[in-house]
Each structure stands twice: as structure tokens, then as C-alpha cells.
Amino acid sequence: MVVDTHVKRLAQRLGLTKAATPEKIERDLMRLVPREHWIDISHLLIFHGRRVCDARRPQCAACVLNDLCPSAEPAL
């Protein structure tokens, strides 16, 4: 499983991990995600982090994970 800055940000925002290091985040995600989905979930989280869940200005209103995300900003 790949843990880059996007995967780290999304995993933390979604409440999937409280860890700070890529190694610990990877461990937490590997416990939650079935092995056959490790590569796919990494790619999907990276894509989502680039397109929707930006570090500085997340587009929470347009996010399909908004209902599941404890970090989602309330709609105006």
C-alpha cells in the first residue's frame, strides 16, 4: 500500500488512523482494507486527494465521502 501525502491526509481526515508516520498509517490501513484492494485504494485516495480533498481548500460540498467524513466542513 502506498502512503503519500494525499493518502495520509485522507486517512487522517476520514478517521481511519491517528498515526502520523507513513509506516503506521500503512499498518492501520492494511488492517482495514482487504489485501486485494490495497493498490486500488491507494490510487483512489491519491486521486481523491488531488481532485477533491485538497490540503488547503477541501471541496467538502462536492465530496462523495462527505457523510462519512468527521472532518467535513458544514455546507454554507
PDB file of N, CA, C and O in Angstrom:
ATOM      1  N   MET A   1       0.848  -1.167   0.000  1.00  0.00           N
ATOM      2  CA  MET A   1       0.000   0.000   0.000  1.00  0.00           C
ATOM      3  C   MET A   1       0.895   1.231   0.000  1.00  0.00           C
ATOM      4  O   MET A   1       1.883   1.297   0.732  1.00  0.00           O
ATOM      5  N   VAL A   2       0.539   2.195  -0.823  1.00  0.00           N
ATOM      6  CA  VAL A   2       1.299   3.436  -0.929  1.00  0.00           C
ATOM      7  C   VAL A   2       0.705   4.467   0.026  1.00  0.00           C
ATOM      8  O   VAL A   2      -0.507   4.684   0.034  1.00  0.00           O
ATOM      9  N   VAL A   3       1.552   5.098   0.827  1.00  0.00           N
ATOM     10  CA  VAL A   3       1.093   6.179   1.706  1.00  0.00           C
ATOM     11  C   VAL A   3       1.894   7.427   1.362  1.00  0.00           C
ATOM     12  O   VAL A   3       3.017   7.615   1.831  1.00  0.00           O
ATOM     13  N   ASP A   4       1.296   8.271   0.536  1.00  0.00           N
ATOM     14  CA  ASP A   4       1.901   9.561   0.215  1.00  0.00           C
ATOM     15  C   ASP A   4       1.166  10.641   0.995  1.00  0.00           C
ATOM     16  O   ASP A   4       0.373  10.334   1.885  1.00  0.00           O
ATOM     17  N   THR A   5       1.420  11.889   0.672  1.00  0.00           N
ATOM     18  CA  THR A   5       0.802  12.995   1.410  1.00  0.00           C
ATOM     19  C   THR A   5      -0.722  12.992   1.285  1.00  0.00           C
ATOM     20  O   THR A   5      -1.420  13.357   2.231  1.00  0.00           O
ATOM     21  N   HIS A   6      -1.249  12.580   0.112  1.00  0.00           N
ATOM     22  CA  HIS A   6      -2.700  12.552  -0.097  1.00  0.00           C
ATOM     23  C   HIS A   6      -3.347  11.437   0.723  1.00  0.00           C
ATOM     24  O   HIS A   6      -4.365  11.651   1.381  1.00  0.00           O
ATOM     25  N   VAL A   7      -2.759  10.267   0.680  1.00  0.00           N
ATOM     26  CA  VAL A   7      -3.288   9.127   1.443  1.00  0.00           C
ATOM     27  C   VAL A   7      -3.232   9.442   2.937  1.00  0.00           C
ATOM     28  O   VAL A   7      -4.178   9.151   3.669  1.00  0.00           O
ATOM     29  N   LYS A   8      -2.143  10.026   3.384  1.00  0.00           N
ATOM     30  CA  LYS A   8      -2.017  10.404   4.794  1.00  0.00           C
ATOM     31  C   LYS A   8      -3.122  11.378   5.189  1.00  0.00           C
ATOM     32  O   LYS A   8      -3.797  11.181   6.200  1.00  0.00           O
ATOM     33  N   ARG A   9      -3.304  12.421   4.396  1.00  0.00           N
ATOM     34  CA  ARG A   9      -4.312  13.441   4.705  1.00  0.00           C
ATOM     35  C   ARG A   9      -5.710  12.839   4.752  1.00  0.00           C
ATOM     36  O   ARG A   9      -6.459  13.084   5.698  1.00  0.00           O
ATOM     37  N   LEU A  10      -6.068  12.056   3.741  1.00  0.00           N
ATOM     38  CA  LEU A  10      -7.408  11.479   3.699  1.00  0.00           C
ATOM     39  C   LEU A  10      -7.630  10.460   4.808  1.00  0.00           C
ATOM     40  O   LEU A  10      -8.693  10.445   5.429  1.00  0.00           O
ATOM     41  N   ALA A  11      -6.648   9.617   5.062  1.00  0.00           N
ATOM     42  CA  ALA A  11      -6.790   8.618   6.126  1.00  0.00           C
ATOM     43  C   ALA A  11      -7.018   9.303   7.472  1.00  0.00           C
ATOM     44  O   ALA A  11      -7.821   8.837   8.281  1.00  0.00           O
ATOM     45  N   GLN A  12      -6.318  10.397   7.709  1.00  0.00           N
ATOM     46  CA  GLN A  12      -6.497  11.125   8.965  1.00  0.00           C
ATOM     47  C   GLN A  12      -7.825  11.867   8.992  1.00  0.00           C
ATOM     48  O   GLN A  12      -8.526  11.825  10.003  1.00  0.00           O
ATOM     49  N   ARG A  13      -8.186  12.541   7.911  1.00  0.00           N
ATOM     50  CA  ARG A  13      -9.450  13.281   7.872  1.00  0.00           C
ATOM     51  C   ARG A  13     -10.652  12.352   7.993  1.00  0.00           C
ATOM     52  O   ARG A  13     -11.653  12.707   8.617  1.00  0.00           O
ATOM     53  N   LEU A  14     -10.559  11.169   7.399  1.00  0.00           N
ATOM     54  CA  LEU A  14     -11.665  10.214   7.452  1.00  0.00           C
ATOM     55  C   LEU A  14     -11.705   9.439   8.770  1.00  0.00           C
ATOM     56  O   LEU A  14     -12.629   8.662   9.008  1.00  0.00           O
ATOM     57  N   GLY A  15     -10.716   9.648   9.612  1.00  0.00           N
ATOM     58  CA  GLY A  15     -10.685   8.965  10.901  1.00  0.00           C
ATOM     59  C   GLY A  15     -10.251   7.515  10.808  1.00  0.00           C
ATOM     60  O   GLY A  15     -10.556   6.717  11.694  1.00  0.00           O
ATOM     61  N   LEU A  16      -9.539   7.163   9.740  1.00  0.00           N
ATOM     62  CA  LEU A  16      -9.078   5.786   9.557  1.00  0.00           C
ATOM     63  C   LEU A  16      -7.803   5.510  10.340  1.00  0.00           C
ATOM     64  O   LEU A  16      -7.450   4.354  10.574  1.00  0.00           O
ATOM     65  N   THR A  17      -7.117   6.563  10.740  1.00  0.00           N
ATOM     66  CA  THR A  17      -5.884   6.438  11.515  1.00  0.00           C
ATOM     67  C   THR A  17      -5.666   7.704  12.324  1.00  0.00           C
ATOM     68  O   THR A  17      -6.134   8.786  11.968  1.00  0.00           O
ATOM     69  N   LYS A  18      -4.949   7.539  13.412  1.00  0.00           N
ATOM     70  CA  LYS A  18      -4.497   8.688  14.193  1.00  0.00           C
ATOM     71  C   LYS A  18      -2.982   8.795  14.101  1.00  0.00           C
ATOM     72  O   LYS A  18      -2.373   9.697  14.676  1.00  0.00           O
ATOM     73  N   ALA A  19      -2.390   7.867  13.374  1.00  0.00           N
ATOM     74  CA  ALA A  19      -0.937   7.810  13.247  1.00  0.00           C
ATOM     75  C   ALA A  19      -0.411   8.980  12.419  1.00  0.00           C
ATOM     76  O   ALA A  19      -1.143   9.588  11.638  1.00  0.00           O
ATOM     77  N   ALA A  20       0.865   9.277  12.608  1.00  0.00           N
ATOM     78  CA  ALA A  20       1.492  10.386  11.897  1.00  0.00           C
ATOM     79  C   ALA A  20       2.524   9.928  10.873  1.00  0.00           C
ATOM     80  O   ALA A  20       2.808  10.646   9.914  1.00  0.00           O
ATOM     81  N   THR A  21       3.082   8.748  11.067  1.00  0.00           N
ATOM     82  CA  THR A  21       4.124   8.296  10.146  1.00  0.00           C
ATOM     83  C   THR A  21       3.525   7.420   9.047  1.00  0.00           C
ATOM     84  O   THR A  21       2.542   6.715   9.276  1.00  0.00           O
ATOM     85  N   PRO A  22       4.120   7.467   7.855  1.00  0.00           N
ATOM     86  CA  PRO A  22       3.616   6.630   6.755  1.00  0.00           C
ATOM     87  C   PRO A  22       3.569   5.142   7.103  1.00  0.00           C
ATOM     88  O   PRO A  22       2.644   4.437   6.698  1.00  0.00           O
ATOM     89  N   GLU A  23       4.555   4.668   7.845  1.00  0.00           N
ATOM     90  CA  GLU A  23       4.603   3.250   8.209  1.00  0.00           C
ATOM     91  C   GLU A  23       3.418   2.855   9.092  1.00  0.00           C
ATOM     92  O   GLU A  23       2.807   1.805   8.892  1.00  0.00           O
ATOM     93  N   LYS A  24       3.105   3.691  10.055  1.00  0.00           N
ATOM     94  CA  LYS A  24       1.989   3.384  10.958  1.00  0.00           C
ATOM     95  C   LYS A  24       0.643   3.566  10.264  1.00  0.00           C
ATOM     96  O   LYS A  24      -0.299   2.817  10.519  1.00  0.00           O
ATOM     97  N   ILE A  25       0.557   4.559   9.391  1.00  0.00           N
ATOM     98  CA  ILE A  25      -0.672   4.752   8.615  1.00  0.00           C
ATOM     99  C   ILE A  25      -0.888   3.549   7.709  1.00  0.00           C
ATOM    100  O   ILE A  25      -2.004   3.041   7.601  1.00  0.00           O
ATOM    101  N   GLU A  26       0.175   3.094   7.058  1.00  0.00           N
ATOM    102  CA  GLU A  26       0.088   1.911   6.201  1.00  0.00           C
ATOM    103  C   GLU A  26      -0.405   0.711   7.003  1.00  0.00           C
ATOM    104  O   GLU A  26      -1.280  -0.025   6.546  1.00  0.00           O
ATOM    105  N   ARG A  27       0.138   0.516   8.164  1.00  0.00           N
ATOM    106  CA  ARG A  27      -0.268  -0.604   9.029  1.00  0.00           C
ATOM    107  C   ARG A  27      -1.758  -0.520   9.360  1.00  0.00           C
ATOM    108  O   ARG A  27      -2.476  -1.517   9.274  1.00  0.00           O
ATOM    109  N   ASP A  28      -2.215   0.668   9.737  1.00  0.00           N
ATOM    110  CA  ASP A  28      -3.628   0.847  10.079  1.00  0.00           C
ATOM    111  C   ASP A  28      -4.529   0.575   8.879  1.00  0.00           C
ATOM    112  O   ASP A  28      -5.554  -0.094   9.009  1.00  0.00           O
ATOM    113  N   LEU A  29      -4.152   1.089   7.718  1.00  0.00           N
ATOM    114  CA  LEU A  29      -4.963   0.885   6.517  1.00  0.00           C
ATOM    115  C   LEU A  29      -4.971  -0.580   6.087  1.00  0.00           C
ATOM    116  O   LEU A  29      -5.991  -1.089   5.621  1.00  0.00           O
ATOM    117  N   MET A  30      -3.836  -1.256   6.243  1.00  0.00           N
ATOM    118  CA  MET A  30      -3.758  -2.667   5.865  1.00  0.00           C
ATOM    119  C   MET A  30      -4.670  -3.524   6.748  1.00  0.00           C
ATOM    120  O   MET A  30      -5.142  -4.577   6.318  1.00  0.00           O
ATOM    121  N   ARG A  31      -4.912  -3.080   7.959  1.00  0.00           N
ATOM    122  CA  ARG A  31      -5.832  -3.800   8.852  1.00  0.00           C
ATOM    123  C   ARG A  31      -7.286  -3.593   8.438  1.00  0.00           C
ATOM    124  O   ARG A  31      -8.128  -4.467   8.645  1.00  0.00           O
ATOM    125  N   LEU A  32      -7.574  -2.434   7.852  1.00  0.00           N
ATOM    126  CA  LEU A  32      -8.952  -2.089   7.486  1.00  0.00           C
ATOM    127  C   LEU A  32      -9.354  -2.533   6.080  1.00  0.00           C
ATOM    128  O   LEU A  32     -10.513  -2.869   5.836  1.00  0.00           O
ATOM    129  N   VAL A  33      -8.399  -2.533   5.169  1.00  0.00           N
ATOM    130  CA  VAL A  33      -8.691  -2.779   3.755  1.00  0.00           C
ATOM    131  C   VAL A  33      -8.237  -4.190   3.376  1.00  0.00           C
ATOM    132  O   VAL A  33      -7.102  -4.567   3.667  1.00  0.00           O
ATOM    133  N   PRO A  34      -9.106  -4.974   2.733  1.00  0.00           N
ATOM    134  CA  PRO A  34      -8.697  -6.309   2.281  1.00  0.00           C
ATOM    135  C   PRO A  34      -7.495  -6.226   1.329  1.00  0.00           C
ATOM    136  O   PRO A  34      -7.394  -5.304   0.519  1.00  0.00           O
ATOM    137  N   ARG A  35      -6.610  -7.182   1.438  1.00  0.00           N
ATOM    138  CA  ARG A  35      -5.355  -7.199   0.679  1.00  0.00           C
ATOM    139  C   ARG A  35      -5.561  -6.984  -0.820  1.00  0.00           C
ATOM    140  O   ARG A  35      -4.775  -6.282  -1.455  1.00  0.00           O
ATOM    141  N   GLU A  36      -6.603  -7.574  -1.386  1.00  0.00           N
ATOM    142  CA  GLU A  36      -6.815  -7.462  -2.837  1.00  0.00           C
ATOM    143  C   GLU A  36      -7.172  -6.042  -3.281  1.00  0.00           C
ATOM    144  O   GLU A  36      -7.210  -5.761  -4.479  1.00  0.00           O
ATOM    145  N   HIS A  37      -7.433  -5.147  -2.325  1.00  0.00           N
ATOM    146  CA  HIS A  37      -7.793  -3.759  -2.650  1.00  0.00           C
ATOM    147  C   HIS A  37      -6.707  -2.745  -2.287  1.00  0.00           C
ATOM    148  O   HIS A  37      -6.906  -1.544  -2.470  1.00  0.00           O
ATOM    149  N   TRP A  38      -5.573  -3.203  -1.780  1.00  0.00           N
ATOM    150  CA  TRP A  38      -4.530  -2.284  -1.324  1.00  0.00           C
ATOM    151  C   TRP A  38      -4.068  -1.324  -2.416  1.00  0.00           C
ATOM    152  O   TRP A  38      -3.979  -0.120  -2.177  1.00  0.00           O
ATOM    153  N   ILE A  39      -3.779  -1.827  -3.587  1.00  0.00           N
ATOM    154  CA  ILE A  39      -3.293  -0.960  -4.674  1.00  0.00           C
ATOM    155  C   ILE A  39      -4.393  -0.021  -5.130  1.00  0.00           C
ATOM    156  O   ILE A  39      -4.161   1.176  -5.299  1.00  0.00           O
ATOM    157  N   ASP A  40      -5.583  -0.552  -5.328  1.00  0.00           N
ATOM    158  CA  ASP A  40      -6.699   0.285  -5.788  1.00  0.00           C
ATOM    159  C   ASP A  40      -7.023   1.400  -4.802  1.00  0.00           C
ATOM    160  O   ASP A  40      -7.220   2.544  -5.212  1.00  0.00           O
ATOM    161  N   ILE A  41      -7.079   1.087  -3.515  1.00  0.00           N
ATOM    162  CA  ILE A  41      -7.440   2.108  -2.530  1.00  0.00           C
ATOM    163  C   ILE A  41      -6.382   3.195  -2.473  1.00  0.00           C
ATOM    164  O   ILE A  41      -6.709   4.370  -2.303  1.00  0.00           O
ATOM    165  N   SER A  42      -5.126   2.822  -2.611  1.00  0.00           N
ATOM    166  CA  SER A  42      -4.059   3.826  -2.634  1.00  0.00           C
ATOM    167  C   SER A  42      -4.254   4.788  -3.795  1.00  0.00           C
ATOM    168  O   SER A  42      -4.184   6.005  -3.621  1.00  0.00           O
ATOM    169  N   HIS A  43      -4.500   4.242  -4.978  1.00  0.00           N
ATOM    170  CA  HIS A  43      -4.688   5.077  -6.169  1.00  0.00           C
ATOM    171  C   HIS A  43      -5.933   5.948  -6.046  1.00  0.00           C
ATOM    172  O   HIS A  43      -5.911   7.120  -6.421  1.00  0.00           O
ATOM    173  N   LEU A  44      -7.007   5.386  -5.526  1.00  0.00           N
ATOM    174  CA  LEU A  44      -8.251   6.151  -5.379  1.00  0.00           C
ATOM    175  C   LEU A  44      -8.108   7.279  -4.358  1.00  0.00           C
ATOM    176  O   LEU A  44      -8.618   8.378  -4.574  1.00  0.00           O
ATOM    177  N   LEU A  45      -7.426   7.017  -3.264  1.00  0.00           N
ATOM    178  CA  LEU A  45      -7.216   8.063  -2.264  1.00  0.00           C
ATOM    179  C   LEU A  45      -6.309   9.167  -2.800  1.00  0.00           C
ATOM    180  O   LEU A  45      -6.546  10.346  -2.536  1.00  0.00           O
ATOM    181  N   ILE A  46      -5.282   8.797  -3.544  1.00  0.00           N
ATOM    182  CA  ILE A  46      -4.400   9.798  -4.158  1.00  0.00           C
ATOM    183  C   ILE A  46      -5.194  10.664  -5.122  1.00  0.00           C
ATOM    184  O   ILE A  46      -5.099  11.891  -5.076  1.00  0.00           O
ATOM    185  N   PHE A  47      -5.971  10.043  -5.991  1.00  0.00           N
ATOM    186  CA  PHE A  47      -6.782  10.790  -6.956  1.00  0.00           C
ATOM    187  C   PHE A  47      -7.762  11.716  -6.230  1.00  0.00           C
ATOM    188  O   PHE A  47      -7.894  12.887  -6.585  1.00  0.00           O
ATOM    189  N   HIS A  48      -8.442  11.190  -5.219  1.00  0.00           N
ATOM    190  CA  HIS A  48      -9.424  11.979  -4.471  1.00  0.00           C
ATOM    191  C   HIS A  48      -8.742  13.147  -3.741  1.00  0.00           C
ATOM    192  O   HIS A  48      -9.286  14.250  -3.679  1.00  0.00           O
ATOM    193  N   GLY A  49      -7.573  12.897  -3.203  1.00  0.00           N
ATOM    194  CA  GLY A  49      -6.824  13.947  -2.520  1.00  0.00           C
ATOM    195  C   GLY A  49      -6.370  15.049  -3.452  1.00  0.00           C
ATOM    196  O   GLY A  49      -6.302  16.214  -3.059  1.00  0.00           O
ATOM    197  N   ARG A  50      -6.063  14.690  -4.673  1.00  0.00           N
ATOM    198  CA  ARG A  50      -5.647  15.695  -5.665  1.00  0.00           C
ATOM    199  C   ARG A  50      -6.820  16.488  -6.202  1.00  0.00           C
ATOM    200  O   ARG A  50      -6.704  17.693  -6.427  1.00  0.00           O
ATOM    201  N   ARG A  51      -7.941  15.831  -6.410  1.00  0.00           N
ATOM    202  CA  ARG A  51      -9.075  16.462  -7.094  1.00  0.00           C
ATOM    203  C   ARG A  51     -10.128  17.078  -6.177  1.00  0.00           C
ATOM    204  O   ARG A  51     -10.755  18.075  -6.535  1.00  0.00           O
ATOM    205  N   VAL A  52     -10.325  16.494  -5.003  1.00  0.00           N
ATOM    206  CA  VAL A  52     -11.436  16.933  -4.148  1.00  0.00           C
ATOM    207  C   VAL A  52     -10.964  17.380  -2.766  1.00  0.00           C
ATOM    208  O   VAL A  52     -11.285  18.483  -2.323  1.00  0.00           O
ATOM    209  N   CYS A  53     -10.216  16.539  -2.100  1.00  0.00           N
ATOM    210  CA  CYS A  53      -9.843  16.798  -0.705  1.00  0.00           C
ATOM    211  C   CYS A  53      -8.469  17.466  -0.628  1.00  0.00           C
ATOM    212  O   CYS A  53      -7.504  16.895  -0.121  1.00  0.00           O
ATOM    213  N   ASP A  54      -8.417  18.672  -1.139  1.00  0.00           N
ATOM    214  CA  ASP A  54      -7.184  19.450  -1.176  1.00  0.00           C
ATOM    215  C   ASP A  54      -6.729  19.778   0.253  1.00  0.00           C
ATOM    216  O   ASP A  54      -7.555  19.913   1.156  1.00  0.00           O
ATOM    217  N   ALA A  55      -5.440  19.902   0.445  1.00  0.00           N
ATOM    218  CA  ALA A  55      -4.903  20.177   1.780  1.00  0.00           C
ATOM    219  C   ALA A  55      -5.393  21.508   2.336  1.00  0.00           C
ATOM    220  O   ALA A  55      -5.738  21.602   3.515  1.00  0.00           O
ATOM    221  N   ARG A  56      -5.426  22.517   1.509  1.00  0.00           N
ATOM    222  CA  ARG A  56      -5.791  23.856   1.988  1.00  0.00           C
ATOM    223  C   ARG A  56      -7.265  24.191   1.806  1.00  0.00           C
ATOM    224  O   ARG A  56      -7.860  24.881   2.634  1.00  0.00           O
ATOM    225  N   ARG A  57      -7.853  23.696   0.709  1.00  0.00           N
ATOM    226  CA  ARG A  57      -9.257  24.024   0.432  1.00  0.00           C
ATOM    227  C   ARG A  57     -10.020  22.779  -0.009  1.00  0.00           C
ATOM    228  O   ARG A  57     -10.292  22.609  -1.198  1.00  0.00           O
ATOM    229  N   PRO A  58     -10.365  21.914   0.933  1.00  0.00           N
ATOM    230  CA  PRO A  58     -11.136  20.726   0.552  1.00  0.00           C
ATOM    231  C   PRO A  58     -12.516  21.133   0.041  1.00  0.00           C
ATOM    232  O   PRO A  58     -13.145  22.048   0.572  1.00  0.00           O
ATOM    233  N   GLN A  59     -12.966  20.450  -0.979  1.00  0.00           N
ATOM    234  CA  GLN A  59     -14.276  20.723  -1.576  1.00  0.00           C
ATOM    235  C   GLN A  59     -15.314  19.789  -0.949  1.00  0.00           C
ATOM    236  O   GLN A  59     -15.847  18.901  -1.614  1.00  0.00           O
ATOM    237  N   CYS A  60     -15.585  19.999   0.306  1.00  0.00           N
ATOM    238  CA  CYS A  60     -16.467  19.110   1.067  1.00  0.00           C
ATOM    239  C   CYS A  60     -17.871  19.015   0.465  1.00  0.00           C
ATOM    240  O   CYS A  60     -18.478  17.944   0.485  1.00  0.00           O
ATOM    241  N   ALA A  61     -18.382  20.100  -0.058  1.00  0.00           N
ATOM    242  CA  ALA A  61     -19.734  20.088  -0.629  1.00  0.00           C
ATOM    243  C   ALA A  61     -19.827  19.167  -1.840  1.00  0.00           C
ATOM    244  O   ALA A  61     -20.899  18.636  -2.130  1.00  0.00           O
ATOM    245  N   ALA A  62     -18.720  18.972  -2.548  1.00  0.00           N
ATOM    246  CA  ALA A  62     -18.703  18.127  -3.741  1.00  0.00           C
ATOM    247  C   ALA A  62     -18.197  16.716  -3.451  1.00  0.00           C
ATOM    248  O   ALA A  62     -18.109  15.890  -4.360  1.00  0.00           O
ATOM    249  N   CYS A  63     -17.870  16.439  -2.211  1.00  0.00           N
ATOM    250  CA  CYS A  63     -17.236  15.173  -1.854  1.00  0.00           C
ATOM    251  C   CYS A  63     -18.260  14.055  -1.648  1.00  0.00           C
ATOM    252  O   CYS A  63     -19.240  14.221  -0.922  1.00  0.00           O
ATOM    253  N   VAL A  64     -18.016  12.919  -2.295  1.00  0.00           N
ATOM    254  CA  VAL A  64     -18.909  11.765  -2.157  1.00  0.00           C
ATOM    255  C   VAL A  64     -18.753  11.093  -0.785  1.00  0.00           C
ATOM    256  O   VAL A  64     -19.595  10.286  -0.389  1.00  0.00           O
ATOM    257  N   LEU A  65     -17.696  11.420  -0.075  1.00  0.00           N
ATOM    258  CA  LEU A  65     -17.455  10.847   1.252  1.00  0.00           C
ATOM    259  C   LEU A  65     -17.896  11.776   2.377  1.00  0.00           C
ATOM    260  O   LEU A  65     -17.669  11.483   3.551  1.00  0.00           O
ATOM    261  N   ASN A  66     -18.513  12.873   2.032  1.00  0.00           N
ATOM    262  CA  ASN A  66     -18.904  13.910   2.984  1.00  0.00           C
ATOM    263  C   ASN A  66     -19.684  13.350   4.177  1.00  0.00           C
ATOM    264  O   ASN A  66     -19.412  13.727   5.317  1.00  0.00           O
ATOM    265  N   ASP A  67     -20.634  12.470   3.935  1.00  0.00           N
ATOM    266  CA  ASP A  67     -21.456  11.912   5.015  1.00  0.00           C
ATOM    267  C   ASP A  67     -20.663  11.017   5.965  1.00  0.00           C
ATOM    268  O   ASP A  67     -21.060  10.823   7.114  1.00  0.00           O
ATOM    269  N   LEU A  68     -19.549  10.475   5.489  1.00  0.00           N
ATOM    270  CA  LEU A  68     -18.733   9.568   6.293  1.00  0.00           C
ATOM    271  C   LEU A  68     -17.559  10.268   6.963  1.00  0.00           C
ATOM    272  O   LEU A  68     -16.889   9.685   7.815  1.00  0.00           O
ATOM    273  N   CYS A  69     -17.311  11.507   6.583  1.00  0.00           N
ATOM    274  CA  CYS A  69     -16.092  12.203   6.986  1.00  0.00           C
ATOM    275  C   CYS A  69     -16.300  13.057   8.233  1.00  0.00           C
ATOM    276  O   CYS A  69     -17.059  14.026   8.202  1.00  0.00           O
ATOM    277  N   PRO A  70     -15.630  12.704   9.330  1.00  0.00           N
ATOM    278  CA  PRO A  70     -15.758  13.513  10.540  1.00  0.00           C
ATOM    279  C   PRO A  70     -15.118  14.896  10.402  1.00  0.00           C
ATOM    280  O   PRO A  70     -15.374  15.778  11.222  1.00  0.00           O
ATOM    281  N   SER A  71     -14.297  15.090   9.382  1.00  0.00           N
ATOM    282  CA  SER A  71     -13.627  16.373   9.168  1.00  0.00           C
ATOM    283  C   SER A  71     -14.348  17.261   8.166  1.00  0.00           C
ATOM    284  O   SER A  71     -13.893  18.371   7.886  1.00  0.00           O
ATOM    285  N   ALA A  72     -15.456  16.793   7.626  1.00  0.00           N
ATOM    286  CA  ALA A  72     -16.171  17.559   6.593  1.00  0.00           C
ATOM    287  C   ALA A  72     -16.613  18.910   7.131  1.00  0.00           C
ATOM    288  O   ALA A  72     -17.097  19.033   8.256  1.00  0.00           O
ATOM    289  N   GLU A  73     -16.430  19.909   6.294  1.00  0.00           N
ATOM    290  CA  GLU A  73     -16.871  21.255   6.658  1.00  0.00           C
ATOM    291  C   GLU A  73     -18.361  21.368   6.377  1.00  0.00           C
ATOM    292  O   GLU A  73     -18.839  20.873   5.356  1.00  0.00           O
ATOM    293  N   PRO A  74     -19.096  22.013   7.267  1.00  0.00           N
ATOM    294  CA  PRO A  74     -20.546  22.160   7.038  1.00  0.00           C
ATOM    295  C   PRO A  74     -20.829  22.997   5.795  1.00  0.00           C
ATOM    296  O   PRO A  74     -20.100  23.939   5.484  1.00  0.00           O
ATOM    297  N   ALA A  75     -21.892  22.640   5.098  1.00  0.00           N
ATOM    298  CA  ALA A  75     -22.295  23.395   3.904  1.00  0.00           C
ATOM    299  C   ALA A  75     -22.783  24.769   4.319  1.00  0.00           C
ATOM    300  O   ALA A  75     -23.411  24.941   5.364  1.00  0.00           O
ATOM    301  N   LEU A  76     -22.482  25.736   3.481  1.00  0.00           N
ATOM    302  CA  LEU A  76     -22.931  27.111   3.768  1.00  0.00           C
ATOM    303  C   LEU A  76     -24.329  27.329   3.297  1.00  0.00           C
ATOM    304  O   LEU A  76     -24.870  28.424   3.454  1.00  0.00           O
TER     305      LEU A  76
END
